[in-house]
Amino acid sequence: MSQLHFDVTGIALLDLLGPEDVLIRELEAQLPGLKIQNRGNSFTLEGSSAQTTQARRLIEELSRMILMGMAPDRKAVVESALLVT
């Protein structure tokens, strides 16, 4: 089991997490066994090394989408996960 810690800045967390954390929970569903926790802008990912790396890349990609003015939804999480995995 691997742990990865990082911060996400420059975006509104609600845009990244989704209402009631639905987007982050979808990301966990796309990578079974992965656990995502956040406290403010600090994220902790727990899972295999491959899962934590993929999840961080996906969170960074979703953050870029938000910075470009897009509003990710569950479909965007699923599609992005297919590209990253």
C-alpha positions as CSV (number, residue, x, y, z in Angstrom):
1,M,0.0,0.0,0.0
2,S,1.3,3.4,-1.0
3,Q,0.5,6.9,0.3
4,L,0.8,10.1,-1.7
5,H,0.3,13.6,-0.2
6,F,-0.1,16.7,-2.3
7,D,-1.9,20.1,-2.4
8,V,-4.3,21.5,-5.0
9,T,-4.4,25.2,-5.3
10,G,-5.9,27.9,-7.4
11,I,-9.4,26.3,-7.8
12,A,-12.6,26.1,-5.8
13,L,-12.6,22.7,-4.1
14,L,-16.3,22.3,-4.7
15,D,-15.6,22.3,-8.4
16,L,-13.1,19.5,-8.0
17,L,-14.9,17.4,-5.4
18,G,-18.4,17.9,-6.7
19,P,-21.5,18.3,-4.5
20,E,-21.3,15.9,-1.6
21,D,-17.9,14.8,-3.0
22,V,-19.6,12.9,-5.9
23,L,-16.7,13.5,-8.3
24,I,-14.0,12.2,-5.9
25,R,-16.1,9.2,-5.1
26,E,-16.5,8.5,-8.8
27,L,-12.7,8.6,-9.1
28,E,-12.4,6.1,-6.3
29,A,-14.9,3.9,-8.1
30,Q,-12.8,4.0,-11.3
31,L,-9.7,2.8,-9.3
32,P,-11.1,0.1,-6.9
33,G,-9.1,-0.1,-3.7
34,L,-8.0,3.6,-3.9
35,K,-8.9,5.8,-0.9
36,I,-8.9,9.6,-1.3
37,Q,-9.0,11.9,1.7
38,N,-8.7,15.7,1.7
39,R,-8.6,18.3,4.4
40,G,-8.9,21.7,2.7
41,N,-6.5,21.8,-0.3
42,S,-4.3,18.9,1.0
43,F,-5.0,15.5,-0.4
44,T,-3.9,12.0,0.7
45,L,-4.2,9.1,-1.7
46,E,-3.9,5.5,-0.4
47,G,-3.7,2.5,-2.7
48,S,-1.2,0.8,-4.9
49,S,1.6,2.9,-6.3
50,A,0.1,2.8,-9.7
51,Q,-3.4,3.8,-8.4
52,T,-2.0,6.8,-6.4
53,T,0.0,8.0,-9.4
54,Q,-3.0,7.7,-11.7
55,A,-5.3,9.4,-9.3
56,R,-3.0,12.3,-8.8
57,R,-2.7,12.7,-12.6
58,L,-6.4,12.6,-12.9
59,I,-7.0,15.2,-10.1
60,E,-4.4,17.4,-11.8
61,E,-6.2,17.0,-15.1
62,L,-9.6,17.9,-13.6
63,S,-7.9,20.9,-11.9
64,R,-6.7,22.1,-15.3
65,M,-10.2,21.7,-16.8
66,I,-11.5,23.9,-14.0
67,L,-8.8,26.5,-14.6
68,M,-9.9,26.6,-18.2
69,G,-13.5,27.3,-17.2
70,M,-14.9,23.9,-17.6
71,A,-17.1,22.2,-14.9
72,P,-16.2,18.5,-14.6
73,D,-19.0,16.1,-14.1
74,R,-19.1,12.3,-13.5
75,K,-18.8,11.7,-17.2
76,A,-15.6,13.8,-17.4
77,V,-14.2,11.8,-14.5
78,V,-14.9,8.5,-16.1
79,E,-13.6,9.6,-19.5
80,S,-10.5,11.1,-18.0
81,A,-9.9,8.0,-16.0
82,L,-9.9,5.9,-19.2
83,L,-7.3,8.2,-20.7
84,V,-5.0,8.2,-17.6
85,T,-5.2,4.4,-16.8
